[in-house]
């Protein structure tokens, strides 16, 4: 998983399924710089806008809004339906590629 090294020092939003995938492999359990964000009014308002504009499911809109609020450089996911979103860049775990 050399591609993970390219993320060092970057803020990365993470979708639920990749977290489960990576936790199974204990990658994140030893991560020193892993942080979580509390849900805020600003995040919920952005989530509502994303949900309305892009027809996202509620969990997806909350996760993406949190990544945007945290100024994430990337968002790790397996959900191709998120490709329409303008930011942050998606890392599709199954394809191990950065979406344009």
Secondary structure, DSSP 8 states (H G I E B T S, - for coil): -GGGGGGTTS-EEE-HHHHHHHHHTTTGGG-TT-------HHHHHHHHHHHHHH---HHHHHHHHHHHHTT-SEEEES-GGGGG--SSEEEETTTTEE--
